[in-house]
Amino acid sequence: MGDTFSLVADGVSLALTWQSLLAIIVGVAAGQILGAIPGLTASMAVALLIPYSFYFDPWVGIPMLLGMFKGSLFGSSTTAILIRTPGTPAASATVLDGYPLAQQGKGMKAIKMALYASVFGDTFSDICLIFFASLLAMVALKFGPAEYTILIVLALCSLGMLSSRPAWKGLVATLAGVIIGMIGLDPMAATPRLTFGNPELEEGIGLIPMLIGFLAVSEVFRQMSGKAEDLSGRAIRYSDDPADNRVSLTEFIQCLPTLIRSSAIGTVIGAMPGLGSTVAAFIAYGEARRASKTPEKFGKGALEGVAAPESANNAVSGANLIPLLAFGIPGDIAAALILSALMVQGVTVGPLAFSQNPLPLYAIYAALIMANFVNLFLGFGLAKVASVAFSVPRRLLLASVLVIAAAGSYALRGSVFDVQLVFLFGVFGYVMMRFGFPPVPLLIGFILMPLLEENLRTVLLLASTYDEHLLFVFKRPAFLSLLAIMGVALLLVFWRRRRRALAARADA
């Protein structure tokens, strides 16, 4: 026991030197700034910093990378809330209630809720990483294509909570997202689908151009279609009421069940390689709306609608290190980049590290927790800077958003075609808004369709290869567990709706 405490103390001391603390501050600050730039995902932000981290001592370079990863996830939410331009795909769910709050003059309240939720989700997943890394990683390794398929179907079922009325518009939007997600080469046969002979479409529709065009550019077109005198006012209006510019303790406590639930969702999804923070954000948003006593407020400026996706997508950041540290298996691209940095720096991870050399793991744990506090502290500064930066006249901001949208989409692959796609989806999104079609089902259908197709076709391929029927999936305990969870969730939905219908009849 004494040796264990000694190792923990030594590991914490590695991560809490003034050089390491300075590196964490620099990493978090850089991550928040880069994360707010459309087109630069958290993975890209980490990739930009990796070459520079090699010039430092391991316990300076590695904490800087971890800080940048955490900072970029929160930074992306500021532009998502204020100008409906998510810096990363994971922040696209934050737009749904964050932007309506900003339109009501409560942009600072939304940003601070996003900050608190980000730090809460980060800390929750880091604690799970510290105490349950081996257990959660073993559970994650039990998941195969069948389990991923049922999990994605569960996510798509949440579309019923997000679609507007009439329901057929939500179904049409979902189908449109699925069709857009099918464009490109067939993942199995490598044959072109819906490319119409255009080689640019063989790589598929990029997620960043689609999100930027569909969310940001369409909103610019909507505002430009209004009265000319409206364009001369301030772009972002902030309320003079102090209550609209902060999150009270009562509001935080009201959001606490949503924060815990969403953080747990993000942790579980983050521990499973391949899904990522975008999927976690949308699933958490759907669950928050399903569990809410006032679901009709979602999409119109519900504080829970900001807390749910932000806590979930940030919980992924710690959870995707679970399979990395426990088994040496990266959970996503950012974790793979961090793994490469650890290997170059001579830090070994995996099952043997827990027994033979746990000192670096304790140092990583300490750096993760410290990065959360730095993220909270610097987040207030970023919120103030953003409030000033976006308080320009509306006509200047709208022009700037178009420039940023074009630059962000071009920076991803250096393709002019992506810039064209941004404005094409901007027009498409504007038309959908004019005719009352909800954007969320389209986004979820587009994001989840490639994952669903890949895993479903893998299951079918396995069934044909081993000359088995599809019933083989029912021999897998993990599949049966997920199927039971989905069944219980559907029963709860029908029961809740029936109870509301009976209450409405009683009131009538």
N, C-alpha and C positions, 0 to 999 in steps of 0.2 A: 504493500500500500504506500509506503514511504517513497519507494522508487517511482511509483506512478505519479504522485504529487510532485515529485522533483522534476519528472519529465514534462508534466503540464506547465510547471513554472518556467522551465527553460524554453518551452515552445512559445509561451506567451511573451516572454522577454525578447525573443527573436522578432516578433511582430510589433512590439511596442517601443522600439528604439526611435529616436527622433528622426532618423533617416527614413524608417518605414512609415511613420506617421505622416511625414511630409510627402512621401510617395503616394500614400492613400489619398491625401488631400488633392494632390495634382491629378491623380487618376480619376477621382470622383468629379472634380471640376471639369476636366476635359471630356469625360463621359456625358455630363449633363449638357454641355455645349454641343458636342457632336450629335448626341441623341436628338436634340431639337431640330437638327437639319434634316429635312425630308430626303429619303434615299439612303441615309447612312444608318444601317441597322446596328444592333448591339454587337453582332458578330463582326461587322465591318469596322466598328470603332475599336474593338479589341485587336483586330488584324492590323490596323494602322499603328498601334502602339507597340506591338510585339517586337519589331526590329530594334526599337530604342531600349526595350527592357533588358536586352542581352548585354548592354554596356554597364549594367549595374550589378551589384551584389544580389544573389537570389532573393534575399529577404528585403530587398528594395524593389526589384523589378516585378516580382510576383504579386505583392500587395497592390502595386500600381495597376496591374492588369485587372485584379479583382475589383478594385475601386472603380475603374473605368466601366467595367461591365455593369455594375450596380447603378452608377450614375446615369448611364445612357438610357436605362429603362425609365427612370423618372423624367429625364429631360425631354423625352419624346412626348410626354403627356401635356407639357405646357403649350406647345403649338397645337396639339389636338384639341385642347379646351378653348384656347383663345381665337384661333383662326380656322378651326376645323381641318387642320393639316397634320395628321399624325406623323411624328418623326420616324417611328418604326411601325411595322404592321401590327404589333401587339397593342399599340395605343389606339388602333382603329375602333375598338369597342368603347374606349373612354370618350370618344367623340359623341356617342349617342346621348349622354346626359350632361357631359361636361360643356359642350358647346351651347346647348340651351340655357344652362346656368350663366354662361358668359353673356349671352344675349339679354339676360335679365339683370345684368349689372353685378352678378355674383361670381365673376371670373376668379377673383382672389380666393373666395370660399372653395370653389371647385379645385383650384390648384393646391391649396393647403390640404384639402381632403385627399387629393391624389398623392401628396407627399406623405401624409400620415399612413395612408393605405400601403404605399410602396415600402416604407420602412417596416410597417407591421408584417407584411407578407415576407419581406426579406428576412426579418428576424425569426419569424415562425419557421420558415424552411431551413434556416441555419441551425436552429435548435434541433429540428428533426434530423438534420445532417449529422450533428454532433452525437446525438444519443441513439439514433435508429438507422445509421447509414447501412450497416451490414444487413439488417432485417429488411429494410425497404428495397435494397438492391436485390436481395434474393427473391422478393415478391415480383419485382420488375422483370427479372429474368424468366419468370414463369409465363410472361405474356408473349404470345406469338401472333401471327396474322389474324387468326380467328378472334382473339381478344381485342386486337386493335379495331377490327371491323365492327364488333358490337359496341365498342366504346364510341366510335365515330357516329354510328347510327344513333346512339344515345344523345350525342351532341346535336345531330340534325333534328331529333325529336324536340329539342328545345326551341326550334323554329316556331312551333305552335304558340309559344309564350311571347315571341317577338313580332309576329306578323300583325299587320294592321287589319282592320275590318273594312270591307269584306275579305273573307279568308282567301278567296281565289287570287287576289292580288299578291298575297304573300307567296302562294304556290307558284305563280308565274315568275315572281322575282327569284325564287329558289331555283326554278328550272333554268332561268337565264344565267344564274351564277354557275350552275353545273355545266351548261353548254359552253360557257366561256372557259371554264376550267378544263374542258376536253380538247381545246385547241392545241395543236402541236403534234409531236411524234407519239405514237402509241408506245406506252412504257414497256410492253412485252415484245411486240412485233416490229417496233421502230418504223412503222408506216405512218405517213402524214395523215392527220385528221383535221378537217375544217380549215386547212391552210390556204385553199383556193390557189395553189401554185405559188404562193409567196414564201420564199425561203426564210424571211424574217420571222414568220410565224411558226417555224418548225421547232423553235425552242420554247414555244408556248407564250402565253401572255404573262409578262412580269408582274409580280404582286405589287411592287412599289408604284409603277406607272398606273396600274389599275386603281389602287387606293387613292393616290394623289389626285388623279383625274376625277374619280367618282365622288370623292368627298370634298376636296378643296376647290378644284376648278369649277365643279358644278355649283358650289355655293357662291363663288365669285360671279358666275353668270346669273344666278338668281338675284343677287344683290344689285348687279348692274342693270337688271331689267326693271328695277324700281324707279322711283322719281329721282330726277337729277339733283334736286336740292338735298336729298338724303345722303348723297355722296360727299357733301361738303362737311358733314358732321364728323365727330371723332369715331374712329374705327371700333374701339372697345370702350364701352361706357361702364364706369365703376360706380356703384352705389355710394352715397354719402353716409349711409347707415353702417356703423361699425359692425353690426351683427351680420351684415352681408359680406363682410371682408375677412371673416374668421370662422373657424369651426368651434362651436361651443362644446363644453364637456358633455352636455346633454345630447347634442347631435352625434358626438363620437360614440357615446354609450349606446345610442339607438342603432348605430351602424356596426357595433361590435359583433353581434351574431353573424352579420354578413361578412365581416372581415375574417372571422375564424373559419367560417364555412368555405369562403373563397380561397383562403390561404391553404386550407387542407386540400382543396381541389387542385390548386396549382402545384402543391408538393407532390401529390400522387402522380399527376400528369408529367411533371418535371423529372420524376424518377424513371419514367418509361421513355427510352430513347426514341426519337423521331417525331414526337407530337409537337412540343414546343409551346412557347408562351402565347402565341396567337390563339391556338385552340383552347388553351386554359382560360384565357380572358373571355372568350365568347361563351364557353360552358358555364363559367362562374356568373356571367351576366344573366344568362337564362335562368340559372338556379336562384339567383337573387330576386329576379322578377317573380318566379314561381312561388317563392316562399314569402314574398312581401305581402303585408296586409293592404297595401295600396298599390297594386301593380299598374293601375291606370296612370300613375305619375311617372312611370318609366318612359324615357324618350322625351320627356317634357322638362327635365331638370331635377331628377331625383338624386339626392346625395348618395344613396346606396348604389345607384347606377354608375357612380364614379369609383366608389370604394371597392366594389366587387371585381371589375376587371383589373384595376391597378394592383390590388393585393394578390390576385391570382397570377398575373404575369410576372410580378416580382418574386413570388414564391418559387417560380420555376427556376430562377437564377441560382438559388441555393440547392434546390432539389436535383438539378441536372448534374451537380457534382457528386451526388450519391453513388451512382454506378461508376463514376470516374475514380473516386477515391477508394471505393470498396473493391472494385474489380478491374480498374484500368480501362473501363469502357466509357467513352464520352457520350453524354446524353444528347448533345446537339453540336452545331458547328462551333459555337463559342467555347463550349467545353473541350472540343477537340483542339482548338487553338490554345487554350490554357494548358492542355495536356502536352502539346508540343513545346510550349515554353518551359514547363516543368522538366521535361526530358532534357532539353538543351542545358538547363541550369543544374542538371544532375539530381533532381528530386524524384525518387521512386514512389509510385502509388500502386495500389492493388492489395490483395489479401495479405501478402507477406509484410507489407508496410505496417499494418496494425500490430503485428507481433514482433517484428524485427527492428523496425526503425520508426516508431510513432512520432518522434519529435517534429518532423516537418508537418505532419497532419495537425498537431496541436497549434503550430504557428499559423497554418492556413485558417483554422477555426477562429483564432484570435483576430486575424486580419479581416475576416468576413464580418465579425461582430463590430469591429471598430469602423469599418467602411459604412455600416448602417448609420452610426451616430454622425459621421462626417456628412453622409448624404442628407440627413435630416437638417443639420446645421447649414450646409451650403444651399439646400433647397429653398430656404427662406430668401436668401440673396437672389437666387435665380428668379423667384416669383416676383420680386420687386423690379428687377431688371426687365423682365418680360412685360410687366404692367406699364412701364415707361416706354418700352420699345414699340408696343402695339397701340399706343395712345395717339398715333398720328391721324391725320384726316383719312376718312374711309377710302377716298379715291386713290390716295398714295398707297395704302395698305393693300387694296385689291390688285393694283398694278404690281406691287412687290410680291404678292402671293403667286401671281402668274409667272414672274421671273424665277422665284424660288422653286416653283413646281417644275418648270422646264429644266432648270439647272440640276435639281435633285434627281429627276428621272434620267437625265443624260449622264450624270456622274456614275450611275450604277453600272452601265455596260459600255458607255461611250457611244451610244446609238441614237441617231437622230430619229429612228423609227419609234423609239420609246417616247420621245417628246411628242410625236404625232399621236401616239396612243393616249397620252395624257389628255390632250385636248379632245380627242374622239370620245373618251370616257366621260370627260367633262360635259359634253353635249348630251350624251346618253343619260347621265345622272340628272341633268337639268330637266330633260323630258320626263324622266320617271317621277321626279318631284312634282312637276306640273300636273301629272295625271294621278297622283296619290299612291304610287307604288312604293312600298317600304324598302329602304336600302339594306337593312340588316340581313334578311334572308338571302339576298343576292351575294353579299360578302361572305356569309358562312358557307353557302353552297360552293362558291368559287374556291375558298380556302381548303375546305374539307374534301372536295371531289377527288383530287389526285391521290390523297391518302386513302380514301375509301376504295377507289378503283384498284390501287396497287395491292392493298391487303386482301380485298375480296377475290381478286384474280389469283393471288397466291394461294388462297384457301382452295379455290376450284382446281388449280394446278396440282396441289398436293393430293386432292381427292382422286384426280384422274391418274396421277403417277403411281400411286400405291393401290389403284383399283379398288378404292373404297367409296362408300357413299358419303354424302355431306354429314351424315349422322355421327361421323367420327369426332366432330367438334364437341359433342355432348359428353365425350369421355374425358374432357379437360376440365379440371376443377375451377380454374380461373375463369373459363368461359361461362360455366354454370353460375358462378358467383356474380359476374357482371350481368348475366341475363336476369338473375333474381333481383338485382338492384334496379335494373331498368323496369322490370315488372312492378316492383313496389313504387317506383317513381310515377309510373303511369297511373297506378291505382290512386295514389295521393292526388294527382292532378284531377282525375275524374271526380274523386270524392270532394275536393275543394270546390270545383265548379258546381257540383250538385248542391252543395251546402249554400253557395252564393245564390243559386237559382231559387232555392227554397226560401232563403231570406228575402229575396226580391219579391217573391209572390206574397209572402207574409206582410211585407210593407205595403204592397198594393191593396 
